[in-house]
Amino acid sequence: MTDDEERPGWTYLMDMDGVLVHEDKLVPGADSLVAELRENGTPFMVITIEE
């Protein structure tokens, strides 16, 4: 990266289970968080472990 290139800002990596959803229900505020990340153009990735 050169000095005149913009450094990336924050990037979020979230586990879906317990962070965005719990069992069959949306965690309170999760939809607002994802909407805010999208509106701000903040990169994020959602992961989960399939059992």
LINWO-V233919 format. One record per residue. RES is the residue in one small letter. SS is DSSP state (H for helix, E for strand, C for the rest). PSI is psi in whole degrees, -180 to 180 (999 if undefined). Layout:
# LINWO-V233919
RES/SS/PSI  RES/SS/PSI
This chain:
# LINWO-V233919
m/C/132  t/C/167  d/C/-30  d/C/-4  e/C/141  e/C/133  r/C/143  p/C/148  g/C/-147  w/C/147  t/C/138  y/E/137  l/E/118  m/E/140  d/E/129  m/C/-46  d/E/115  g/C/-15  v/C/-48  l/C/-36  v/E/152  h/E/116  e/C/-118  d/C/9  k/E/143  l/E/133  v/C/133  p/C/129  g/C/-11  a/H/-42  d/H/-37  s/H/-39  l/H/-49  v/H/-41  a/H/-43  e/H/-42  l/H/-44  r/H/-46  e/H/-37  n/H/-4  g/C/24  t/C/124  p/C/140  f/E/158  m/E/140  v/E/131  i/E/164  t/C/160  i/C/121  e/C/125  e/C/999
